[in-house]
Each structure stands twice: as structure tokens, then as C-alpha cells.
Amino acid sequence: MKRLFAAAAIAAALVPSSFAADYGKLTGQVILNGDAPKLAPKVKKGSADVKDPQVCAAGEVINDELVVDSKSKGIANVFVYIKKVDAAKIHPDLKDPKPAEVVFDRKGCQFVQHALVVRTDQTVIVKSDDAIQHNTHTFPRKQEGANFIVGASDRTGIKMPKFKSTESLPIEVKCDIHPWMRAWWLITDNPYAAITDTEGKFTLDKIPAGEHEVVVWQEMSGYIEKKVTVKITANGTTDLKQIKADAAKFKP
């Protein structure tokens, strides 16, 4: 019996102090309250009035500035994130970014990743599936932006330097050659950031227990919620349920 107690004590000593019970989960859904505005496509199929029509007008380029699910009214591509988290309290599984590299791609003269979370310790690889040149132009507020050409059908990609600091709000990313091409990146130094899916749902997992301030932001409306204080319980789930965004905020 003494040997069993000794073994249990040794095993307990080997378990990190930051174990699963010290962390919780945050879930919710961002929905549109009202009728979605009708957005014209950015490029009509067959249009001859755009740059590189053989590629860019081969199909319709939809307006992806507001994407709403017709059934659930959930809004896609909404950023939900915690700005500040004590680095010492980040869950061990999340301290290093996974993956270490994130891909930013384009196809049919539209960014494949319209919304992207980038950690300051992650590398962005910029690729293109189009048989024409594009450029990538970033507009951070706190640091120097990047502006470079991505060659035709470049599937190897260009590795960008890592960001030096966080950005409190998502930053705009554009292609100046094809000006309708826009995307948004959130630059953060912690893993507690999510982008809503096609039904407007999101999950943030392994958040340190305690109170946190959560931001909910969308490119057309700006802040949907500038600061929501949530209480994360150890080994529990905090469900914000439906976060309603007034349709009046979304003006083309």
C-alpha cells in the first residue's frame, strides 16, 4: 500500500500545475438582427471592364464583405478574440502556434482566406492559384506594412517576416492590382482568437479560468461588441449564445 501511495505522489508531481481543470471554453454565435443588405458582386462573370478579365471575370467574384447564412442568419468571418492574456497562464498546448505557418491564398481574383488570425510567432506564406500577377499590401497601424508581388501560379509561396507587435483591431490586406480584393488579418500574441464559421458560430478553448474581456468585430460594422466581460469557469463552458448584430450597421 505504501508503494502505491508513493507512486501516486510521484505521478502527481510530474503533472504540470496548469492542467485542464484550470481552463474553460467559450462558445457562441453571431447572428444578423434584421434583413441582410443585397450586395452586388465585385466582378460579374464575363465583364471586360476589369484588369485581367480572362482570369478575374472567368466566374463571378462575390462580395464577401458580409456573408450571412440564409437559414440561421449567422454571420461568417467575424473576429472574436481576447486582447490581453497573461502569457504565463496560456495553456501549455497553445503556447506554440499550431501550425507554425499559415497560408494566405487566392483563386479567381479573390482571397481564399477572407479573414485570418495571425500570431506574432507565426509565419504567413502568401500563395496564388491564378495565372496572373497579384500583389499583397498590408496596412497595420502600429508597424511597417508589406507590399510585394506574388507571381503567376506561385504554389511555393512567399514567406513574410513575422509581425513585431500585436494590432488591437484586424488590419486590411489588399491587392492594388485588383482593388476589389480585400481581406482582414487579426495580429495577436495569444491563441484566444476565433473567426466565426458559415453559421456564425465560434469556440475559444483552453482559456485560463477567470474574467476576460472579449471583442467581437466585423469589417462592415466595426465593433459588434467592443468589450464583453465573460467569466470562464474551470473545466466548464461559458456560452454567450446569440450575439445579435443590428442590420442597420451593415451599410454597403
Secondary structure, DSSP 8 states (H G I E B T S, - for coil): -HHHHHHHHHHHHHS-SS-GGGEEEEEEEEEEES-------SB-TT-SSSSSHHHHTSS-B---SS-B-TTT-BBSS-EEEES---GGGS-GGGSS-SSSEEEE-BSSSSBS-SEEEEETT-EEEE---SSS-EEEEEE-SSS---EEEE-TT-SS-EE----SS--SS-EEEE-SSSTT-EEEEEEESSS-EEE--TTSEEEEEEEESEEEEEEEEETTTEEEEEEEEEEE-TT-EEEEEEEEEEGGG---
